[in-house]
Amino acid sequence: MKNSFRVFNIIFNDRFYMLALNGIFQYVLYTLFLLFSVFFYNVNDYLIKVGSKVTFYAFFKKDTDNENIVKLKKIIENWPEVKSVRIIKPEEGIAILKKSLGKESNILNTLDTNPLPVTLQINIKPAFTEKFYINQISDRLKKFEIIEWYDTTEKYLGSIISVRKSVTNVFIAGIVLFLFIIFLALKIMSKGFVNKYIDSIKLLKMLGASRAFMLIPFIVEGFVESLITSSLSTATSFYVISYLQNELSELGFTIIALPLEIYLLFILLVSVIAGISNIPGKKLL
Amino acid sequence: MIRFENLSYSYPNKTGGLRNINLTIEKGSFVCIYAPTAEFKTTLLNLIYGEVLPSSGKLYVLDYTFPEDRKKVSQLRKNIGYAFHPLSFFDELTVRKNLLVNLLIKQKEKKLKHIETIVDETIQTFTKLNPLELVKNLSYSEKQVLNIARALTGDPLILLLDDPFKHLDKDEIDKWMKLFIEKSLSGITIVATVSNPALPQNYGIKTFFMKKGRLLEENEK
């Protein structure tokens, strides 16, 4: 095996500039891919969080006394589907409304009295966000006479699910396309290499070099090079994520990195692909 | 050591070829094959080297049988030194590196220092070449000498020489012939093709003649 690498280094001694170019190309490609993955991962994570959160807002009739409101809150808290219940007083309700309206909240200042009733914010457990449970909860809420009307965020779930599906499809297509581009790009480079050294490879074969003797250095070199560049890309993507986290934390955004296993799998996968695609023209060997 | 058994070979897109060759070459023999050009004498050597496979019949070389052992060609080649014709080298490398590559392929020895010593001794013993000279700068006859020296490195059991004396002067040819005879006496089997039938006969070496794809002995000509 040692002799195989010695011969490889003697014959292909002027390949280093190609190796360097290849390394830079891989580094850029891998880094872009990882950042692309982090972006999609965060979008997906956000959609999961939003999609698994269903809240009911139950608005009480104007003359409902506080005792009945507290009583009903306790009843609803005991429902198995309910995660938490909170009473929103009219003053708090108007404050929330003002915040959500932003600059346009001035319109609320023209009101003489607060029109908002006392409201119950009922948060549903993620396991009970399906249509069946939502209908059950709605039916139960309808039976309470002190509730004027209610609303739920469930109606947005359908569109969130369809957006999530599209995001996932785009992400999968992106991964497939990326792997294909890597394989193709490395293959083209390797073909260029073969064209340059075709006579040397033929002579090596004539001198008695076996297939393994010639192939192993190519595979190992492709694997190791990709291992280094993908590790560097991973480090770069971590750096970019931490930079964005610092920059965006003030705006209330949190960016999360991919799970460590994904990074390890990525490094291993691209290294193996690079090793295989570095085989110079199977037919020639 | 080498045995051709009813062997025929025809090129896929060419007419002619080798026809029904039967020949046994014992260990330590030195045989020459003469033929005018285009009589497939290189093909005969390429068959022994496993470069081409018999179209029919059998070929036994050392412990290998062809065409059955086609996948073991690289193992066979570790035991064969072949002076190719036309000459083929890594032209951008030095004389020393050309021999080093050949030996690194053929030897199982892992210590580079030891391999380099063998290479240096080979250059010193068999050639007058500058080890650091690039092969592309050598003359044809210098390349021819390097070609033979390369075939001799790595302690081959069989030596195949394809027209090895082309463009060499008389003294040089004499030196090499004596060396080959010495090598064959030490047990190396040598098969050489020549373009001058008188040359091997002058040294008492058994010569075969190729005619229309058939291998003939002196008395069958």
Chai-1 contact restraints between the chains, C-beta under 6 A:
chainA,res_idxA,chainB,res_idxB,connection_type,confidence,min_distance_angstrom,max_distance_angstrom,comment,restraint_id
A,K2,B,K110,contact,1.0,0.0,6.0,A-B,restraint_1
A,N3,B,L104,contact,1.0,0.0,6.0,A-B,restraint_2
A,R6,B,L104,contact,1.0,0.0,6.0,A-B,restraint_3
A,V7,B,V101,contact,1.0,0.0,6.0,A-B,restraint_4
A,V7,B,L104,contact,1.0,0.0,6.0,A-B,restraint_5
A,I10,B,K97,contact,1.0,0.0,6.0,A-B,restraint_6
A,I10,B,V101,contact,1.0,0.0,6.0,A-B,restraint_7
A,S200,B,F90,contact,1.0,0.0,6.0,A-B,restraint_8
A,L203,B,S88,contact,1.0,0.0,6.0,A-B,restraint_9
A,L207,B,N102,contact,1.0,0.0,6.0,A-B,restraint_10
A,L207,B,I105,contact,1.0,0.0,6.0,A-B,restraint_11
A,G208,B,S74,contact,1.0,0.0,6.0,A-B,restraint_12
A,G208,B,R77,contact,1.0,0.0,6.0,A-B,restraint_13
A,G208,B,K78,contact,1.0,0.0,6.0,A-B,restraint_14
A,G208,B,I105,contact,1.0,0.0,6.0,A-B,restraint_15
A,A209,B,I105,contact,1.0,0.0,6.0,A-B,restraint_16
A,S210,B,S74,contact,1.0,0.0,6.0,A-B,restraint_17
